[in-house]
């Protein structure tokens, strides 16, 4: 979805690794199934206490949902434990695909 330009916010825990990310950094995202790599530039960071807050800040398309889908912060519990969310908080990494 980042490749097609539909999704432009990557949601992650705001752990030690993500705290190092700064605006204008370049990040490579690698698709876990295909190993395709995408080079992106960080255009903004939105640090929030939890995914509820992050979902209020962005529309569902920016977060990677289809128009027909219902976006719900609980979806992120498939990737992150509530305990880790409470400890680290979360970040929306606003990205732009680079050529």
VEXLOMAR-657498 format. One record per residue: x, y, z of N, C-alpha, C, O in turn. Coordinates in pm, whole numbers, plus 50000, padded with zeros to 5 digits. Layout:
BEGIN
{n_u X, n_v Y, n_w Z, ca_u X, ca_v Y, ca_w Z, c_u X, c_v Y, c_w Z, o_u X, o_v Y, o_w Z}
...
REM end
This chain:
BEGIN
{n_u 50083, n_v 49880, n_w 50000, ca_u 50000, ca_v 50000, ca_w 50000, c_u 50087, c_v 50126, c_w 50000, o_u 50049, o_v 50228, o_w 49942}
{n_u 50203, n_v 50119, n_w 50066, ca_u 50296, ca_v 50232, ca_w 50059, c_u 50342, c_v 50250, c_w 49915, o_u 50352, o_v 50362, o_w 49866}
{n_u 50371, n_v 50139, n_w 49849, ca_u 50418, ca_v 50143, ca_w 49711, c_u 50318, c_v 50211, c_w 49619, o_u 50358, o_v 50287, o_w 49530}
{n_u 50190, n_v 50185, n_w 49638, ca_u 50087, ca_v 50244, ca_w 49552, c_u 50051, c_v 50387, c_w 49592, o_u 49980, o_v 50456, o_w 49519}
{n_u 50101, n_v 50432, n_w 49708, ca_u 50071, ca_v 50566, ca_w 49755, c_u 49943, c_v 50576, c_w 49836, o_u 49906, o_v 50685, o_w 49879}
{n_u 49875, n_v 50463, n_w 49858, ca_u 49751, ca_v 50465, ca_w 49935, c_u 49779, c_v 50486, c_w 50083, o_u 49713, o_v 50567, o_w 50149}
{n_u 49876, n_v 50414, n_w 50134, ca_u 49910, ca_v 50423, ca_w 50276, c_u 50033, c_v 50512, c_w 50289, o_u 50131, o_v 50495, o_w 50217}
{n_u 50027, n_v 50606, n_w 50383, ca_u 50144, ca_v 50691, ca_w 50403, c_u 50182, c_v 50707, c_w 50550, o_u 50269, o_v 50788, o_w 50583}
{n_u 50117, n_v 50630, n_w 50637, ca_u 50152, ca_v 50631, ca_w 50779, c_u 50177, c_v 50487, c_w 50823, o_u 50089, o_v 50402, o_w 50815}
{n_u 50299, n_v 50462, n_w 50869, ca_u 50335, ca_v 50331, ca_w 50922, c_u 50323, c_v 50339, c_w 51074, o_u 50382, o_v 50427, o_w 51137}
{n_u 50248, n_v 50246, n_w 51133, ca_u 50223, ca_v 50248, ca_w 51278, c_u 50315, c_v 50148, c_w 51347, o_u 50323, o_v 50032, o_w 51308}
{n_u 50384, n_v 50196, n_w 51449, ca_u 50478, ca_v 50111, ca_w 51523, c_u 50476, c_v 50148, c_w 51671, o_u 50425, o_v 50252, o_w 51711}
{n_u 50535, n_v 50057, n_w 51752, ca_u 50563, ca_v 50093, ca_w 51892, c_u 50667, c_v 50203, c_w 51891, o_u 50750, o_v 50209, o_w 51801}
{n_u 50663, n_v 50290, n_w 51989, ca_u 50766, ca_v 50394, ca_w 52000, c_u 50875, c_v 50344, c_w 52094, o_u 50905, o_v 50405, o_w 52197}
{n_u 50935, n_v 50232, n_w 52055, ca_u 51038, ca_v 50168, ca_w 52135, c_u 51173, c_v 50232, c_w 52108, o_u 51182, o_v 50332, o_w 52037}
{n_u 51279, n_v 50174, n_w 52165, ca_u 51413, ca_v 50233, ca_w 52152, c_u 51454, c_v 50250, c_w 52005, o_u 51511, o_v 50352, o_w 51968}
{n_u 51424, n_v 50151, n_w 51923, ca_u 51461, ca_v 50157, ca_w 51781, c_u 51390, c_v 50273, c_w 51710, o_u 51453, o_v 50346, o_w 51634}
{n_u 51260, n_v 50290, n_w 51735, ca_u 51184, ca_v 50394, ca_w 51665, c_u 51212, c_v 50533, c_w 51721, o_u 51190, o_v 50633, o_w 51652}
{n_u 51259, n_v 50543, n_w 51845, ca_u 51294, ca_v 50674, ca_w 51902, c_u 51414, c_v 50737, c_w 51833, o_u 51437, o_v 50857, o_w 51846}
{n_u 51489, n_v 50657, n_w 51759, ca_u 51606, ca_v 50708, ca_w 51686, c_u 51567, c_v 50770, c_w 51552, o_u 51647, o_v 50841, o_w 51491}
{n_u 51445, n_v 50746, n_w 51506, ca_u 51400, ca_v 50796, ca_w 51375, c_u 51373, c_v 50946, c_w 51383, o_u 51310, o_v 50994, o_w 51478}
{n_u 51420, n_v 51017, n_w 51284, ca_u 51402, ca_v 51162, ca_w 51275, c_u 51340, c_v 51198, c_w 51140, o_u 51351, o_v 51122, o_w 51043}
{n_u 51275, n_v 51314, n_w 51134, ca_u 51222, ca_v 51365, ca_w 51007, c_u 51339, c_v 51381, c_w 50910, o_u 51448, o_v 51424, o_w 50948}
{n_u 51315, n_v 51345, n_w 50786, ca_u 51411, ca_v 51346, ca_w 50675, c_u 51502, c_v 51223, c_w 50672, o_u 51582, o_v 51210, o_w 50579}
{n_u 51492, n_v 51133, n_w 50770, ca_u 51565, ca_v 51006, ca_w 50761, c_u 51509, c_v 50926, c_w 50644, o_u 51395, o_v 50946, o_w 50602}
{n_u 51590, n_v 50835, n_w 50593, ca_u 51544, ca_v 50740, ca_w 50494, c_u 51533, c_v 50603, c_w 50561, o_u 51622, o_v 50562, o_w 50636}
{n_u 51423, n_v 50533, n_w 50533, ca_u 51394, ca_v 50403, ca_w 50592, c_u 51364, c_v 50306, c_w 50480, o_u 51299, o_v 50340, o_w 50382}
{n_u 51413, n_v 50184, n_w 50495, ca_u 51379, ca_v 50078, ca_w 50401, c_u 51278, c_v 49987, c_w 50470, o_u 51305, o_v 49931, o_w 50576}
{n_u 51161, n_v 49972, n_w 50409, ca_u 51060, ca_v 49878, ca_w 50455, c_u 51070, c_v 49754, c_w 50367, o_u 51073, o_v 49765, o_w 50244}
{n_u 51076, n_v 49637, n_w 50429, ca_u 51087, ca_v 49512, ca_w 50355, c_u 50960, c_v 49430, c_w 50376, o_u 50923, o_v 49401, o_w 50490}
{n_u 50895, n_v 49393, n_w 50268, ca_u 50773, ca_v 49312, ca_w 50275, c_u 50809, c_v 49174, c_w 50328, o_u 50897, o_v 49108, o_w 50274}
{n_u 50742, n_v 49131, n_w 50433, ca_u 50777, ca_v 49005, ca_w 50498, c_u 50753, c_v 48883, c_w 50410, o_u 50821, o_v 48782, o_w 50426}
{n_u 50658, n_v 48888, n_w 50318, ca_u 50628, ca_v 48772, ca_w 50233, c_u 50711, c_v 48769, c_w 50106, o_u 50754, o_v 48662, o_w 50063}
{n_u 50734, n_v 48885, n_w 50046, ca_u 50799, ca_v 48889, ca_w 49915, c_u 50945, c_v 48935, c_w 49920, o_u 51018, o_v 48920, o_w 49822}
{n_u 50988, n_v 48991, n_w 50031, ca_u 51122, ca_v 49048, ca_w 50049, c_u 51144, c_v 49173, c_w 49963, o_u 51256, o_v 49223, o_w 49953}
{n_u 51037, n_v 49225, n_w 49902, ca_u 51049, ca_v 49350, ca_w 49827, c_u 51082, c_v 49463, c_w 49924, o_u 51020, o_v 49475, o_w 50030}
{n_u 51179, n_v 49545, n_w 49887, ca_u 51222, ca_v 49656, ca_w 49971, c_u 51178, c_v 49788, c_w 49911, o_u 51189, o_v 49810, o_w 49790}
{n_u 51128, n_v 49877, n_w 49996, ca_u 51087, ca_v 50010, ca_w 49954, c_u 51165, c_v 50114, c_w 50032, o_u 51170, o_v 50109, o_w 50155}
{n_u 51226, n_v 50207, n_w 49962, ca_u 51298, ca_v 50316, ca_w 50026, c_u 51203, c_v 50433, c_w 50044, o_u 51142, o_v 50481, o_w 49948}
{n_u 51191, n_v 50479, n_w 50167, ca_u 51099, ca_v 50589, ca_w 50200, c_u 51172, c_v 50697, c_w 50277, o_u 51271, o_v 50672, o_w 50346}
{n_u 51120, n_v 50819, n_w 50266, ca_u 51170, ca_v 50932, ca_w 50344, c_u 51069, c_v 50962, c_w 50452, o_u 50949, o_v 50964, o_w 50427}
{n_u 51118, n_v 50987, n_w 50573, ca_u 51031, ca_v 51022, ca_w 50686, c_u 50992, c_v 51169, c_w 50671, o_u 51076, o_v 51258, o_w 50673}
{n_u 50861, n_v 51192, n_w 50657, ca_u 50809, ca_v 51327, ca_w 50641, c_u 50754, c_v 51385, c_w 50771, o_u 50740, o_v 51506, o_w 50785}
{n_u 50723, n_v 51297, n_w 50867, ca_u 50671, ca_v 51343, ca_w 50996, c_u 50660, c_v 51228, c_w 51093, o_u 50659, o_v 51111, o_w 51054}
{n_u 50650, n_v 51263, n_w 51220, ca_u 50634, ca_v 51164, ca_w 51327, c_u 50523, c_v 51211, c_w 51419, o_u 50517, o_v 51327, o_w 51457}
{n_u 50435, n_v 51119, n_w 51453, ca_u 50324, ca_v 51151, ca_w 51542, c_u 50330, c_v 51053, c_w 51660, o_u 50286, o_v 50939, o_w 51649}
{n_u 50384, n_v 51100, n_w 51771, ca_u 50398, ca_v 51016, ca_w 51890, c_u 50271, c_v 51026, c_w 51973, o_u 50223, o_v 51136, o_w 52003}
{n_u 50217, n_v 50910, n_w 52011, ca_u 50091, ca_v 50905, ca_w 52085, c_u 50103, c_v 50805, c_w 52200, o_u 50191, o_v 50719, o_w 52201}
{n_u 50015, n_v 50819, n_w 52296, ca_u 50014, ca_v 50729, ca_w 52410, c_u 49972, c_v 50588, c_w 52370, o_u 50020, o_v 50489, o_w 52426}
{n_u 49881, n_v 50579, n_w 52273, ca_u 49830, ca_v 50448, ca_w 52232, c_u 49772, c_v 50457, c_w 52092, o_u 49767, o_v 50565, o_w 52032}
{n_u 49728, n_v 50343, n_w 52040, ca_u 49673, ca_v 50341, ca_w 51905, c_u 49538, c_v 50410, c_w 51896, o_u 49500, o_v 50457, o_w 51788}
{n_u 49464, n_v 50416, n_w 52006, ca_u 49337, ca_v 50491, ca_w 52004, c_u 49363, c_v 50635, c_w 51962, o_u 49294, o_v 50689, o_w 51876}
{n_u 49461, n_v 50697, n_w 52024, ca_u 49495, ca_v 50836, ca_w 51993, c_u 49547, c_v 50848, c_w 51849, o_u 49510, o_v 50941, o_w 51777}
{n_u 49630, n_v 50755, n_w 51807, ca_u 49686, ca_v 50759, ca_w 51672, c_u 49576, c_v 50747, c_w 51567, o_u 49578, o_v 50818, o_w 51466}
{n_u 49481, n_v 50659, n_w 51589, ca_u 49370, ca_v 50640, ca_w 51495, c_u 49281, c_v 50765, c_w 51488, o_u 49218, o_v 50789, o_w 51385}
{n_u 49275, n_v 50842, n_w 51594, ca_u 49197, ca_v 50967, ca_w 51589, c_u 49268, c_v 51075, c_w 51507, o_u 49203, o_v 51165, o_w 51454}
{n_u 49397, n_v 51066, n_w 51495, ca_u 49475, ca_v 51169, ca_w 51426, c_u 49479, c_v 51153, c_w 51274, o_u 49502, o_v 51250, o_w 51202}
{n_u 49456, n_v 51031, n_w 51225, ca_u 49468, ca_v 51005, ca_w 51081, c_u 49341, c_v 50939, c_w 51028, o_u 49269, o_v 50871, o_w 51101}
{n_u 49315, n_v 50961, n_w 50899, ca_u 49203, ca_v 50889, ca_w 50839, c_u 49248, c_v 50746, c_w 50811, o_u 49367, o_v 50717, o_w 50804}
{n_u 49151, n_v 50657, n_w 50794, ca_u 49181, ca_v 50515, ca_w 50783, c_u 49261, c_v 50480, c_w 50658, o_u 49338, o_v 50384, o_w 50659}
{n_u 49245, n_v 50555, n_w 50551, ca_u 49319, ca_v 50528, ca_w 50428, c_u 49468, c_v 50551, c_w 50451, o_u 49551, o_v 50471, o_w 50407}
{n_u 49503, n_v 50660, n_w 50518, ca_u 49643, ca_v 50689, ca_w 50547, c_u 49708, c_v 50578, c_w 50629, o_u 49828, o_v 50554, o_w 50618}
{n_u 49627, n_v 50510, n_w 50711, ca_u 49677, ca_v 50404, ca_w 50798, c_u 49679, c_v 50267, c_w 50729, o_u 49727, o_v 50170, o_w 50788}
{n_u 49629, n_v 50259, n_w 50607, ca_u 49638, ca_v 50135, ca_w 50532, c_u 49510, c_v 50054, c_w 50521, o_u 49514, o_v 49939, o_w 50478}
{n_u 49398, n_v 50112, n_w 50560, ca_u 49270, ca_v 50043, ca_w 50547, c_u 49206, c_v 50078, c_w 50413, o_u 49231, o_v 50185, o_w 50356}
{n_u 49124, n_v 49988, n_w 50364, ca_u 49045, ca_v 50014, ca_w 50245, c_u 48922, c_v 50095, c_w 50285, o_u 48881, o_v 50094, o_w 50401}
{n_u 48863, n_v 50164, n_w 50188, ca_u 48744, ca_v 50245, ca_w 50215, c_u 48631, c_v 50160, c_w 50273, o_u 48555, o_v 50207, o_w 50358}
{n_u 48621, n_v 50036, n_w 50230, ca_u 48513, ca_v 49948, ca_w 50275, c_u 48539, c_v 49885, c_w 50412, o_u 48450, o_v 49822, o_w 50469}
{n_u 48660, n_v 49900, n_w 50464, ca_u 48696, ca_v 49839, ca_w 50592, c_u 48668, c_v 49933, c_w 50709, o_u 48665, o_v 50055, o_w 50694}
{n_u 48646, n_v 49873, n_w 50824, ca_u 48632, ca_v 49950, ca_w 50948, c_u 48768, c_v 49952, c_w 51017, o_u 48827, o_v 49847, o_w 51044}
{n_u 48816, n_v 50070, n_w 51046, ca_u 48945, ca_v 50085, ca_w 51114, c_u 48922, c_v 50084, c_w 51264, o_u 48838, o_v 50158, o_w 51316}
{n_u 48997, n_v 50000, n_w 51334, ca_u 48981, ca_v 49992, ca_w 51478, c_u 49117, c_v 49974, c_w 51544, o_u 49194, o_v 49886, o_w 51504}
{n_u 49148, n_v 50055, n_w 51644, ca_u 49278, ca_v 50046, ca_w 51712, c_u 49309, c_v 49907, c_w 51767, o_u 49426, o_v 49869, o_w 51778}
{n_u 49206, n_v 49831, n_w 51802, ca_u 49228, ca_v 49696, ca_w 51855, c_u 49295, c_v 49605, c_w 51751, o_u 49353, o_v 49503, o_w 51787}
{n_u 49287, n_v 49641, n_w 51624, ca_u 49353, ca_v 49562, ca_w 51519, c_u 49503, c_v 49549, c_w 51546, o_u 49564, o_v 49449, o_w 51509}
{n_u 49561, n_v 49649, n_w 51608, ca_u 49705, ca_v 49649, ca_w 51630, c_u 49749, c_v 49549, c_w 51738, o_u 49868, o_v 49521, o_w 51752}
{n_u 49653, n_v 49496, n_w 51814, ca_u 49686, ca_v 49395, ca_w 51915, c_u 49729, c_v 49263, c_w 51849, o_u 49781, o_v 49175, o_w 51917}
{n_u 49708, n_v 49250, n_w 51720, ca_u 49758, ca_v 49134, ca_w 51647, c_u 49911, c_v 49141, c_w 51631, o_u 49976, o_v 49040, o_w 51605}
{n_u 49966, n_v 49262, n_w 51646, ca_u 50109, ca_v 49284, ca_w 51627, c_u 50183, c_v 49319, c_w 51755, o_u 50299, o_v 49283, o_w 51773}
{n_u 50116, n_v 49389, n_w 51844, ca_u 50180, ca_v 49439, ca_w 51966, c_u 50094, c_v 49408, c_w 52088, o_u 49972, o_v 49415, o_w 52082}
{n_u 50159, n_v 49372, n_w 52198, ca_u 50085, ca_v 49345, ca_w 52321, c_u 50042, c_v 49476, c_w 52386, o_u 50107, o_v 49579, o_w 52369}
{n_u 49932, n_v 49470, n_w 52459, ca_u 49886, ca_v 49589, ca_w 52530, c_u 49992, c_v 49636, c_w 52630, o_u 50009, o_v 49756, o_w 52652}
{n_u 50063, n_v 49542, n_w 52688, ca_u 50169, ca_v 49576, ca_w 52784, c_u 50277, c_v 49660, c_w 52716, o_u 50320, o_v 49761, o_w 52771}
{n_u 50322, n_v 49619, n_w 52597, ca_u 50424, ca_v 49697, ca_w 52526, c_u 50371, c_v 49833, c_w 52482, o_u 50445, o_v 49932, o_w 52484}
{n_u 50247, n_v 49839, n_w 52441, ca_u 50186, ca_v 49967, ca_w 52405, c_u 50187, c_v 50060, c_w 52525, o_u 50220, o_v 50178, o_w 52512}
{n_u 50151, n_v 50008, n_w 52642, ca_u 50149, ca_v 50088, ca_w 52764, c_u 50289, c_v 50135, c_w 52804, o_u 50306, o_v 50247, o_w 52853}
{n_u 50389, n_v 50051, n_w 52783, ca_u 50527, ca_v 50084, ca_w 52821, c_u 50589, c_v 50187, c_w 52726, o_u 50649, o_v 50284, o_w 52772}
{n_u 50575, n_v 50166, n_w 52596, ca_u 50646, ca_v 50246, ca_w 52497, c_u 50564, c_v 50358, c_w 52434, o_u 50621, o_v 50459, o_w 52390}
{n_u 50434, n_v 50344, n_w 52427, ca_u 50355, ca_v 50434, ca_w 52345, c_u 50370, c_v 50392, c_w 52200, o_u 50429, o_v 50287, o_w 52171}
{n_u 50318, n_v 50471, n_w 52110, ca_u 50320, ca_v 50436, ca_w 51968, c_u 50361, c_v 50557, c_w 51885, o_u 50362, o_v 50670, o_w 51933}
{n_u 50394, n_v 50530, n_w 51760, ca_u 50431, ca_v 50638, ca_w 51669, c_u 50372, c_v 50611, c_w 51532, o_u 50372, o_v 50498, o_w 51484}
{n_u 50323, n_v 50717, n_w 51471, ca_u 50284, ca_v 50714, ca_w 51331, c_u 50400, c_v 50774, c_w 51252, o_u 50433, o_v 50892, o_w 51269}
{n_u 50461, n_v 50695, n_w 51167, ca_u 50573, ca_v 50743, ca_w 51087, c_u 50518, c_v 50780, c_w 50949, o_u 50482, o_v 50693, o_w 50870}
{n_u 50512, n_v 50909, n_w 50921, ca_u 50461, ca_v 50957, ca_w 50793, c_u 50574, c_v 50945, c_w 50690, o_u 50683, o_v 50999, o_w 50708}
{n_u 50545, n_v 50872, n_w 50582, ca_u 50649, ca_v 50843, ca_w 50485, c_u 50610, c_v 50884, c_w 50343, o_u 50492, o_v 50898, o_w 50309}
{n_u 50713, n_v 50902, n_w 50263, ca_u 50696, ca_v 50927, ca_w 50119, c_u 50789, c_v 50831, c_w 50048, o_u 50908, o_v 50824, o_w 50078}
{n_u 50734, n_v 50756, n_w 49952, ca_u 50813, ca_v 50661, ca_w 49875, c_u 50915, c_v 50736, c_w 49790, o_u 50881, o_v 50834, o_w 49724}
{n_u 51038, n_v 50689, n_w 49793, ca_u 51143, ca_v 50749, ca_w 49710, c_u 51163, c_v 50662, c_w 49585, o_u 51140, o_v 50541, o_w 49587}
{n_u 51205, n_v 50726, n_w 49476, ca_u 51227, ca_v 50649, ca_w 49352, c_u 51347, c_v 50555, c_w 49365, o_u 51380, o_v 50483, o_w 49271}
REM end
